[in-house]
Amino acid sequence: MRCAISSRAGQVLARGNLAIQKDEDGELRLVLRTDAGTLIQGGTIPADGDLTSASQVLFRQLFETWGMSDVTITAKSKM
């Protein structure tokens, strides 16, 4: 799914793809791959499919990457 990461001021920090992929242990993980090639890993996705904890980990990693809290992920789906 295509997405944009924006600061609280509205500046687009990155564009990329939000996806679910298997990690080395075979678990499903929420990830963001930016158009610049950076891979940012979120948390693992539990069997019930709830993305809450996986997205919390992803937002912590976004903070580590850009040093900003209050970022927004805007996703678009082509239909």
C-alpha positions in Angstrom: 0.0 0.0 0.0 1.5 3.4 -1.0 1.9 5.9 1.8 3.5 9.2 2.8 5.1 10.0 6.2 4.5 13.6 7.2 5.7 15.7 10.1 3.2 17.6 12.4 3.9 20.7 10.2 2.7 18.8 7.1 6.2 18.3 5.5 6.4 15.0 3.7 9.4 13.2 5.2 9.2 10.1 2.9 7.0 8.2 0.5 7.0 4.5 0.2 5.1 1.2 0.6 3.6 0.0 3.8 3.5 -3.8 3.8 3.4 -7.1 5.7 6.4 -9.4 5.2 7.7 -12.5 6.8 10.8 -12.1 9.0 13.7 -14.5 9.4 11.7 -16.4 12.1 8.7 -16.8 9.7 6.6 -14.3 11.7 4.6 -11.6 9.9 5.9 -8.1 10.5 4.6 -4.6 9.5 7.3 -2.8 7.5 7.7 0.5 5.6 10.0 0.5 2.6 10.7 4.1 1.5 11.2 5.1 -2.1 14.8 5.9 -1.1 15.3 2.3 -0.2 15.2 2.5 3.6 13.5 -0.4 5.3 11.8 0.4 8.6 10.5 -2.6 10.6 7.5 -2.4 12.8 6.4 -5.1 15.2 5.2 -8.6 14.6 1.6 -9.2 13.9 -0.2 -11.6 16.2 -2.4 -14.4 15.0 -5.6 -12.4 15.5 -4.3 -9.8 12.9 -4.5 -6.8 15.3 -2.0 -4.2 14.0 -2.0 -2.1 17.2 1.3 -3.3 18.7 3.0 -3.7 15.3 2.1 -0.1 14.4 3.3 1.2 17.8 6.7 -0.4 17.2 6.7 1.1 13.7 6.0 4.6 15.0 8.9 4.2 17.5 11.2 3.3 14.7 10.0 6.3 12.7 11.0 8.4 15.7 14.4 6.8 15.7 14.8 7.4 12.0 13.7 11.1 11.8 13.9 12.2 15.5 10.3 13.4 15.4 7.2 12.3 17.2 3.8 13.2 16.0 4.4 11.9 12.5 1.4 10.8 10.4 1.2 7.9 7.9 -1.3 8.6 5.1 -2.0 5.5 3.1 -3.7 5.3 -0.3 -5.1 2.3 -2.0 -5.7 2.1 -5.8 -9.1 0.8 -6.6 
